[in-house]
Amino acid sequence: VQLQACGGGLVQPRESLRLSCAASASIFSIDDIGWYRQVPGKQRELVAIISSGSRTNYADSVKGRFTISRDNAKNTVYLQMNSLKTEDTAVYYCYAVRRLATRTIDYWGQGTLVTVSS
């Protein structure tokens, strides 16, 4: 499965953006899919993730501002980001995982840059 992320850009604080991650194949077989982000010099961190059963998990720093959703029919996951802050500036990576009986398969998309600046 290949993941194609898009939707990044330059916005001002308190504005919104929506990221999309389109998978090259059906995401019905994907267990969890979501977003990580990374800034230079720091480790990649989980932003939000959604399971096949639509359970969600968010980083504390984005709770109440970001919403993750998945559209299995379109093989796409979205990250609606509201009330953006300068500290949300990062490269955002789409991530997916399949948990098989004997192994786990991770998928990463290319990053999309989100810059929040006045």
Beta strands, then each sheet from edge to edge (+ up, - down):
strand 1: 3-6
strand 2: 9-11
strand 3: 17-23
strand 4: 32-38
strand 5: 45-51
strand 6: 56-58
strand 7: 66-71
strand 8: 76-81
strand 9: 90-99
strand 10: 104-116
sheet 1: 1+ 3- 8+ 7-
sheet 2: 2+ 10+ 9- 4+ 5- 6+
end
